[in-house]
Amino acid sequence: MKMTRFRASVAATSAVTALTFVVATPALADDAPAPIDPAAVASAAQAAADATNQAFIDADWDAVTTHADAFDAEFGTLTMLAAAARHERDAAQDALDTANDALTAAQSAFTAAQDAEDAAQDALDNQVNTVLPAARTAVRDTAAEVLRLEAVLAAAQTALTDALATQATEQGNLTAAQTAQETAAGAYNAPIVELFDVPAVWYTVDTAPATIAELFDEITRAQDAVTTQQSEVADLKAERDALRASCNGDWWCLVSNAGERAELGIEIGIAEIRLSGLQSWVTTLNEVANGIGATDRKVAYENANANLETAQVAFDAADGSAADAHAAVDAAQAALGTAQQDAADAAAALADAKDERARLAQVKRDATQARIDARDARDDARDVRNDARDVRNAAREQFRAIVALVDGLATAEEDVADRRADLEDLATVRSEVQWKAGDNPGVARPGDVVSVSFTVPGSSLYPLLNVTVSVDSPSGLAADCDIPADGTVPVNGSVDCTLSYEVTEADVSSGTVTFEVRLAGYLPLGPGNPRSTNVGGRTLIETSHAVSFDVEALPVIQTQEAAAADVTAADAGDDAAATDSLAETGGDLGLVLPAALLITLGGALLIARRRMEV
């Protein structure tokens, strides 16, 4: 287990040598706890970690746990001190932030007060230097404007009188022109026959005689026809010339369109004849009009119309001038009324400007006092901020010092955590590395060779290093084991051993034989063996096992000599008879020898069977 923290330097550690810190809940002053020295706590924690490592080296497993618990307690106290210091630092920072905010607000208030004072001064200056002079000027200017507009109104009224007189004169002229125009119009629209001395009966014959105006209408139509015919002739000639020009001097082309050009020539001739007739008709009509005096009436009518238009224009101008004069009088009257109101308003504005000057002077005095008060408040806020900053700096240094102590214990914390994990792994390995024996050999007799198989499984966590197997009992034996040449049993490996022993007569008296075997090896646990690399072997692990079997004596087997002795003892009184009998028959000796052989063979088979059972 590793922790990432700031690494403590020697200077940081020295800086907190005399640092003390009090951690307590709110209590009465008499019950306040004694200060805790973080450096002393860190030193005690380091000592506990060192003791934990040493206890593991000494294989004092209970002491490992005891010292590890002591480290945890001291380290917990130190981290609690760090948390408390961080809380104090954060609280001091919050207080500093609050003080900074208050100072910022006070500075803003002071700036606003300065701005308000400046604005009040500007307003007062503007009132004194601009508004009041402008108001006084306005009073003078409006009074002068009233006098000017009174003169303008008098002049406008005089101009109106003159315009009305001119309008009356032009009205008379217009009436006379209208009468003259009506007379000339009657003469122009009279029948042509009036120009001749014809009897009255003529009008009974022609009830709708042609008028002079109709004669000139006909002349106008004839002139329009001449203009139209002239355009037609010009268009035909242009078309004919275009045909000729399109050939560009080519003889064959000229021959080819000669017919078309001839047709156009005929059309041109006809059009010119028509044009000549129309021109002759116009000339005739004009000669007739001139001859009967109709032209004079037409000229008189046109002159009368022109005179009427001139008179109408003159009257309209005089009428417009009269209207303009009326409007000028009305405008002068309105302007005079406005100027009189403006003069009254200017006088009222001057009075208001004087009152406003007095009010702004008071506002300026109030703003000056507010600015002084804001300045004092800002200075007080700055003092509070400076005090809060000193407190924050002290709390920050205190926190950094304790954090440096905590960081200085990073290796110790890792060591203690590793030792606890080592203990757990050691217990796991011990539970896994246990002897397992083969079948029990049962009962053996002297001379039997008993073989027992043993298996020791390896660990699922670590390899076993420098593994050896020894036989504690019977003494002098050595086990045959498949331990690798380098003495290392890999993870999840095993060690298989076989132990052989020949039973002796001495074992019969004890009744049992016990095999005691011991496996010893080393685990990469403990100080100096980082758990991430597992190098070296520091922790001894041993496991032993015992297997016992019973021993009994061999069964008693009679030999030939024993059998002969028994016969002698049974027949002591008749040795001679027996001897004679054997000598005679020879059958008893021949039976005893095969029997002895059978007994010996049976014993050998029994021993072989026992060994096979083992």
C-alpha positions in Angstrom: 0.0 0.0 0.0 1.5 3.3 -1.0 0.3 6.9 -0.5 1.1 9.8 -2.7 1.9 12.9 -0.7 4.4 15.7 -0.5 7.8 14.4 0.4 9.1 16.0 3.5 12.5 17.6 3.3 15.0 17.8 6.2 14.4 21.6 6.3 10.6 21.0 6.6 11.1 18.5 9.3 13.4 20.8 11.2 10.9 23.6 10.8 8.2 21.7 12.8 10.5 20.3 15.5 8.9 22.6 18.1 5.5 22.7 16.4 2.6 21.8 18.7 -1.0 21.6 17.8 -4.2 21.3 19.9 -7.0 19.0 18.7 -10.1 19.2 20.9 -13.8 19.6 20.8 -15.3 22.7 22.4 -15.0 22.4 26.2 -14.6 24.5 29.2 -11.3 26.3 29.6 -10.4 24.2 32.6 -10.9 21.0 30.6 -8.8 22.0 27.6 -6.5 19.1 26.5 -2.8 19.4 26.5 -1.1 20.4 23.2 0.0 17.7 20.9 3.4 17.9 19.4 3.1 16.7 15.7 6.8 16.1 15.5 6.7 13.9 18.6 3.8 12.0 17.1 5.6 11.5 13.8 8.7 10.3 15.7 6.7 7.8 17.7 5.0 6.6 14.5 8.4 6.1 12.8 9.7 4.2 15.9 6.6 2.0 15.8 7.1 1.2 12.1 10.8 0.4 12.8 9.7 -1.8 15.7 7.2 -3.5 13.4 9.9 -4.4 10.9 12.3 -5.6 13.6 9.6 -7.8 15.2 9.0 -9.4 11.8 12.7 -10.0 11.4 12.7 -11.5 14.9 9.6 -13.7 13.9 7.8 -12.2 16.9 4.4 -12.2 15.2 2.4 -10.9 18.1 4.8 -8.0 18.4 4.4 -7.2 14.7 0.7 -6.7 15.2 1.2 -4.7 18.4 3.7 -2.4 16.9 1.7 -2.0 13.7 -1.4 -1.1 15.8 0.8 1.5 17.6 1.9 2.9 14.3 -1.7 3.2 13.1 -2.7 5.0 16.3 0.2 7.5 16.0 -0.3 7.9 12.3 -4.0 8.3 12.8 -3.3 11.0 15.3 -1.0 12.8 12.9 -3.5 12.6 10.0 -6.1 13.9 12.4 -3.8 16.8 13.2 -3.3 17.4 9.5 -7.1 17.4 9.0 -7.5 19.8 11.8 -4.7 22.0 10.4 -6.3 21.8 7.0 -9.6 22.8 8.5 -7.9 25.7 10.3 -6.1 26.7 7.1 -9.4 26.5 5.1 -11.2 28.5 7.8 -8.5 31.1 7.8 -8.6 31.2 4.0 -12.4 31.6 4.2 -12.0 34.4 6.7 -9.3 36.0 4.4 -11.7 35.6 1.4 -14.4 37.2 3.4 -12.1 40.0 4.5 -10.9 40.5 0.9 -14.6 40.6 -0.3 -15.3 43.1 2.5 -12.2 45.2 1.5 -13.3 45.0 -2.2 -16.8 46.1 -1.2 -15.4 48.9 1.0 -13.1 50.0 -1.8 -16.0 49.9 -4.3 -18.0 51.9 -1.8 -15.2 54.4 -1.4 -14.8 54.7 -5.2 -18.5 55.1 -5.5 -18.5 57.8 -2.9 -15.6 59.5 -4.7 -17.5 59.3 -7.9 -20.7 60.6 -6.2 -18.7 63.5 -4.8 -17.2 64.2 -8.1 -20.5 64.0 -9.8 -22.0 66.3 -7.2 -19.2 68.8 -7.8 -19.6 68.5 -11.5 -23.4 69.1 -11.2 -22.8 72.1 -8.9 -20.2 73.5 -11.3 -22.5 72.9 -14.2 -25.3 74.7 -12.4 -23.2 77.7 -11.5 -21.1 77.9 -14.7 -23.6 76.8 -17.3 -27.2 76.5 -16.2 -27.5 79.8 -14.3 -25.8 81.9 -17.0 -27.9 80.1 -19.7 -31.0 80.9 -17.7 -30.1 84.6 -17.4 -29.3 84.7 -21.1 -32.6 83.0 -21.9 -34.5 85.7 -19.9 -32.7 88.5 -21.9 -33.1 86.7 -25.2 -36.8 86.0 -24.8 -37.5 89.6 -23.8 -35.7 90.8 -26.9 -37.6 88.2 -29.0 -40.9 89.6 -27.8 -40.0 93.1 -28.9 -38.8 91.8 -32.3 -41.9 89.8 -32.9 -44.1 92.8 -32.0 -42.4 94.7 -34.8 -42.8 91.7 -37.2 -46.5 91.5 -36.5 -47.0 95.2 -37.3 -45.2 94.8 -40.6 -47.2 91.7 -41.5 -50.4 93.5 -40.9 -49.3 96.4 -43.2 -48.4 93.9 -45.9 -51.8 92.2 -45.6 -53.6 95.5 -46.2 -51.5 96.1 -49.4 -52.0 92.5 -50.6 -55.8 92.8 -50.2 -55.8 96.0 -52.3 -53.8 94.3 -55.1 -56.1 91.4 -55.0 -59.1 93.6 -55.7 -57.4 95.3 -58.7 -56.5 92.0 -60.3 -60.0 90.7 -59.7 -61.3 93.5 -61.9 -58.8 92.8 -64.6 -59.7 89.1 -64.6 -63.4 89.9 -65.0 -62.7 92.2 -68.0 -60.5 89.5 -69.7 -63.2 86.9 -69.2 -65.7 89.1 -70.9 -63.4 89.8 -73.9 -62.6 86.0 -74.2 -66.3 85.2 -74.3 -66.9 87.7 -77.1 -63.9 86.4 -79.1 -65.1 82.8 -78.6 -68.6 83.6 -79.9 -67.1 85.1 -83.0 -64.7 82.1 -83.5 -67.6 79.6 -83.2 -70.0 81.5 -85.5 -71.1 80.0 -88.8 -69.0 80.7 -91.8 -72.0 82.1 -93.6 -72.0 85.1 -91.2 -68.9 86.3 -93.1 -71.1 86.7 -96.2 -74.1 88.8 -96.7 -76.6 85.9 -97.1 -80.3 86.3 -96.6 -81.9 84.9 -93.4 -83.7 82.3 -95.4 -80.3 80.5 -95.8 -80.5 79.4 -92.2 -83.8 77.7 -92.9 -82.2 75.8 -95.7 -79.0 74.8 -93.7 -79.9 74.3 -90.0 -76.4 73.2 -89.0 -74.0 75.4 -91.0 -70.3 74.8 -90.6 -68.5 77.1 -88.1 -65.2 79.0 -88.4 -63.8 76.7 -85.6 -64.8 73.6 -87.6 -63.0 75.1 -90.7 -59.7 75.4 -88.7 -60.3 71.9 -87.3 -60.4 70.6 -90.9 -57.2 72.6 -91.7 -55.5 70.9 -88.7 -56.6 67.4 -89.8 -55.4 68.1 -93.4 -52.1 69.3 -92.1 -51.8 66.1 -90.0 -52.6 64.0 -93.1 -49.9 65.8 -95.0 -47.4 65.0 -92.2 -48.5 61.3 -92.2 -48.2 61.1 -96.0 -44.8 62.6 -96.0 -43.6 59.9 -93.6 -45.0 57.2 -95.8 -43.2 58.6 -98.9 -40.0 58.8 -96.9 -40.4 55.1 -95.7 -41.0 53.8 -99.2 -38.0 55.6 -100.6 -35.8 54.3 -97.7 -37.0 50.7 -98.5 -36.1 51.1 -102.2 -32.7 52.6 -101.4 -32.0 49.8 -99.0 -32.7 47.2 -101.7 -30.3 49.0 -104.1 -27.7 49.3 -101.4 -28.0 45.6 -100.4 -26.6 44.6 -103.8 -23.5 46.6 -103.2 -23.1 47.3 -107.0 -23.7 43.7 -108.0 -25.3 43.7 -111.4 -27.0 40.3 -111.1 -28.5 41.3 -107.7 -29.7 44.6 -109.2 -31.4 42.6 -112.0 -32.9 40.2 -109.5 -34.6 42.8 -107.3 -35.4 45.2 -110.1 -39.0 44.1 -110.1 -39.4 44.7 -106.4 -37.7 48.1 -106.7 -40.0 49.0 -109.6 -43.1 48.1 -107.5 -41.7 50.3 -104.8 -41.2 53.1 -107.3 -44.9 52.8 -108.3 -46.0 53.0 -104.7 -43.8 56.0 -104.2 -45.3 57.7 -107.1 -48.8 57.0 -105.9 -47.9 58.2 -102.4 -46.4 61.4 -103.8 -49.5 62.1 -105.9 -51.6 61.7 -102.7 -49.2 63.9 -100.8 -49.4 66.6 -103.5 -53.2 66.5 -103.3 -53.2 66.8 -99.5 -50.8 69.7 -99.7 -53.0 71.4 -102.3 -56.1 70.9 -100.1 -54.3 72.5 -97.1 -53.3 75.5 -99.3 -56.8 75.9 -100.6 -58.4 75.8 -97.1 -55.9 78.4 -95.8 -56.6 80.6 -98.8 -60.3 80.3 -98.2 -59.9 81.2 -94.5 -57.7 84.2 -95.3 -60.1 85.3 -98.1 -63.3 85.3 -96.0 -61.6 86.9 -92.8 -61.8 83.7 -90.7 -58.2 83.9 -89.9 -58.6 87.2 -88.2 -61.3 85.8 -86.0 -59.1 82.9 -85.1 -56.2 85.2 -84.2 -58.5 87.4 -82.1 -59.8 84.3 -80.3 -56.3 83.1 -79.5 -55.2 86.6 -78.2 -58.3 86.7 -76.0 -57.4 83.3 -74.5 -53.9 84.5 -73.9 -55.0 87.7 -72.2 -57.4 85.7 -70.0 -54.6 83.3 -68.9 -52.4 86.3 -68.1 -55.2 87.9 -66.1 -55.9 84.7 -64.3 -52.2 84.3 -63.4 -52.0 87.8 -62.1 -55.2 87.3 -60.0 -53.9 84.0 -58.6 -50.6 85.7 -57.7 -52.4 88.5 -55.9 -54.7 86.1 -54.2 -51.7 84.0 -53.1 -50.0 87.1 -51.8 -53.1 88.0 -49.8 -53.2 84.5 -48.4 -49.5 84.6 -47.6 -50.0 87.9 -45.9 -52.8 86.5 -43.8 -50.6 83.5 -42.9 -47.7 85.8 -42.0 -50.0 87.8 -39.7 -51.2 84.6 -38.1 -47.6 83.3 -37.8 -46.4 86.5 -36.3 -49.2 86.5 -33.8 -48.5 82.9 -32.9 -44.7 83.5 -32.7 -45.3 86.5 -30.4 -47.5 84.4 -28.1 -44.9 81.7 -28.0 -42.1 84.3 -27.3 -44.2 85.8 -24.5 -44.6 82.3 -23.0 -40.9 81.6 -23.5 -40.1 84.8 -21.6 -42.3 83.7 -18.7 -40.8 80.2 -18.8 -37.3 81.6 -18.9 -38.0 83.7 -15.8 -39.4 80.6 -14.0 -36.4 78.6 -15.1 -34.0 81.2 -13.7 -35.7 81.0 -10.3 -35.6 77.1 -10.5 -31.9 77.2 -11.4 -31.1 79.3 -8.4 -33.0 76.8 -6.1 -31.2 73.9 -7.8 -27.8 75.6 -7.1 -28.6 75.7 -3.4 -29.7 72.0 -3.4 -26.6 70.8 -5.3 -24.4 72.7 -2.9 -26.0 70.7 -0.1 -25.6 67.4 -2.1 -22.0 68.2 -2.5 -21.5 68.7 1.2 -23.3 65.4 1.9 -21.2 63.5 -0.7 -18.0 64.8 0.8 -18.9 63.5 4.2 -20.0 60.2 2.7 -16.6 59.9 0.9 -14.8 60.5 4.2 -16.9 57.9 5.9 -16.2 55.4 3.1 -12.5 56.1 3.3 -12.5 55.3 7.0 -14.5 52.1 6.4 -12.1 51.0 3.7 -9.0 51.6 5.9 -10.7 49.5 8.6 -11.4 46.7 6.1 -7.8 46.8 4.9 -6.6 46.3 8.5 -9.0 43.4 9.0 -7.8 41.9 5.7 -4.1 42.2 6.7 -4.8 40.5 10.0 -6.7 37.7 8.3 -3.9 37.3 5.8 -1.4 36.9 8.7 -3.6 34.3 10.3 -4.0 32.5 7.0 -0.3 32.4 6.4 0.4 31.0 9.8 -2.3 28.4 9.4 -1.0 27.5 6.0 2.6 27.1 7.2 1.3 25.0 10.1 -0.6 22.7 7.7 2.4 22.4 5.4 4.6 21.4 8.3 2.2 18.7 9.4 1.7 17.5 5.8 5.5 17.3 5.5 5.5 15.0 8.6 2.8 12.9 7.2 4.6 12.6 3.9 7.8 11.7 5.8 6.0 8.7 7.1 5.0 7.4 3.7 7.7 4.7 3.7 6.9 3.8 7.3 3.2 3.5 6.4 4.0 1.3 3.5 6.2 -0.9 5.6 3.6 -1.3 8.3 0.9 -2.1 5.6 3.4 -4.6 4.0 4.1 -6.3 7.4 0.3 -6.7 8.0 0.0 -8.2 4.5 3.0 -10.3 5.1 1.4 -11.8 8.2 -1.7 -12.6 6.3 0.3 -14.2 3.5 2.4 -16.1 6.1 -0.8 -17.5 7.6 -2.1 -18.5 4.1 1.2 -20.2 3.3 1.3 -22.0 6.6 -2.2 -23.3 5.9 -1.2 -24.5 2.5 2.2 -26.0 3.2 1.2 -29.1 5.1 2.5 -32.7 5.0 0.4 -35.3 3.4 1.4 -39.0 4.0 0.6 -42.1 2.0 -1.1 -45.2 3.4 -0.3 -46.3 6.9 2.1 -49.3 6.8 0.0 -51.2 9.3 1.9 -53.8 11.5 5.5 -54.7 10.9 7.9 -57.3 12.3 11.6 -57.3 12.7 13.4 -57.5 9.5 10.6 -55.8 7.5 11.6 -52.8 5.4 8.8 -50.2 5.7 8.6 -47.4 3.1 6.3 -44.3 3.6 5.6 -41.6 0.9 5.1 -38.0 1.9 3.9 -35.0 -0.1 4.2 -31.3 0.8 2.3 -28.9 -1.5 3.9 -25.5 -2.2 2.3 -22.1 -1.7 -0.1 -20.5 -4.1 1.4 -17.1 -3.3 5.2 -17.3 -3.3 7.9 -19.8 -4.2 9.7 -21.6 -1.3 13.4 -20.8 -1.3 16.3 -22.9 0.0 14.0 -25.8 0.8 15.4 -28.7 2.9 13.8 -31.9 4.4 15.2 -33.5 7.5 14.2 -36.6 9.4 13.8 -36.1 13.2 12.9 -39.7 13.9 14.2 -42.4 13.6 17.6 -40.7 13.9 20.1 -41.2 11.2 17.6 -41.5 8.3 17.5 -39.3 5.3 14.4 -38.8 3.1 14.5 -39.2 -0.7 12.8 -35.9 -2.0 12.4 -34.4 -5.4 13.6 -30.9 -4.4 14.9 -28.9 -7.4 18.7 -28.4 -7.5 18.4 -24.7 -6.7 16.3 -25.5 -3.6 13.3 -23.5 -4.9 9.8 -24.9 -5.0 7.8 -22.8 -7.4 4.3 -21.4 -6.7 1.7 -24.1 -6.7 4.6 -26.7 -6.9 5.1 -29.6 -4.4 7.8 -31.8 -2.8 7.4 -35.6 -2.8 9.5 -37.6 -0.4 10.0 -41.3 0.3 11.4 -42.7 3.7 12.5 -46.3 4.1 13.2 -48.1 7.4 14.1 -51.7 8.4 12.4 -52.9 11.5 14.6 -54.2 14.3 14.1 -56.5 17.3 14.6 -53.4 19.5 11.5 -51.9 18.0 9.4 -54.9 19.3 9.9 -53.8 22.9 8.5 -50.3 22.2 5.7 -51.7 20.1 5.7 -48.8 17.6 7.9 -46.9 15.2 7.3 -43.2 14.5 8.5 -41.3 11.4 9.0 -37.6 12.1 9.9 -35.4 9.0 10.5 -31.6 8.8 10.4 -29.3 5.8 12.1 -25.9 6.1 12.2 -23.1 3.6 12.2 -19.3 3.2 9.5 -16.9 2.0 10.3 -13.4 0.3 8.5 -11.6 3.1 9.6 -9.1 5.7 11.6 -5.8 5.6 13.8 -5.4 2.6 11.5 -7.5 0.4 9.2 -5.1 -1.5 6.0 -6.9 -2.1 5.9 -5.8 -5.7 9.2 -7.6 -6.5 9.6 -10.5 -4.0 13.4 -10.6 -4.0 15.5 -12.7 -1.5 14.3 -14.9 1.3 13.9 -13.5 4.8 11.1 -15.5 6.6 11.6 -19.1 7.7 8.7 -21.5 7.4 8.8 -25.0 8.9 6.3 -27.8 8.9 6.6 -31.2 10.4 4.7 -34.5 10.3 4.7 -37.8 12.1 3.5 -41.3 11.0 3.5 -44.3 13.3 3.1 -48.0 12.8 2.9 -51.0 15.1 5.7 -53.6 15.5 5.2 -57.2 16.7 7.5 -60.2 17.2 7.9 -62.9 14.7 6.0 -66.3 15.3 8.0 -69.2 17.0 9.1 -71.9 14.4 10.4 -75.4 15.7 13.6 -76.4 14.2 14.8 -80.2 13.6 16.9 -80.0 16.7 14.1 -78.8 18.8 11.8 -81.5 17.5 14.5 -84.2 18.3 14.9 -82.8 21.8 11.2 -83.1 22.4 11.2 -86.7 21.2 14.1 -87.4 23.5 12.4 -85.9 26.4 9.2 -87.8 25.7 10.9 -91.1 25.3 13.7 -90.9 27.8 13.0 -94.2 29.2 13.1 -96.0 26.0 16.2 -94.6 24.1 17.3 -97.9 23.0 14.0 -99.0 21.7 13.7 -95.8 19.7 17.1 -96.0 18.3 16.5 -99.5 17.3 13.3 -98.6 15.7 14.7 -95.7 13.7 17.6 -97.9 12.7 15.4 -100.5 11.5 12.9 -98.5 9.5 14.6 -95.2 8.7 11.1 -93.8 8.2 11.0 -91.2 11.1 14.1 -89.3 9.9 12.9 -89.2 6.4 9.7 -87.4 7.5 11.4 -84.9 9.9 13.6 -83.3 7.3 10.8 -82.5 4.8 8.8 -81.1 7.7 11.6 -78.8 8.7 12.0 -77.6 5.2 8.3 -76.8 4.9 8.4 -74.8 8.2 11.4 -72.7 7.0 9.8 -72.0 3.7 6.5 -71.0 5.3 8.3 -68.5 7.5 10.1 -66.9 4.6 6.9 -66.6 2.7 5.3 -65.0 5.7 8.0 -62.4 5.9 7.8 -61.7 2.2 4.1 -61.2 2.4 4.5 -58.7 5.3 7.0 -56.7 3.3 4.6 -56.7 0.3 1.8 -55.4 2.6 4.1 -52.6 3.8 
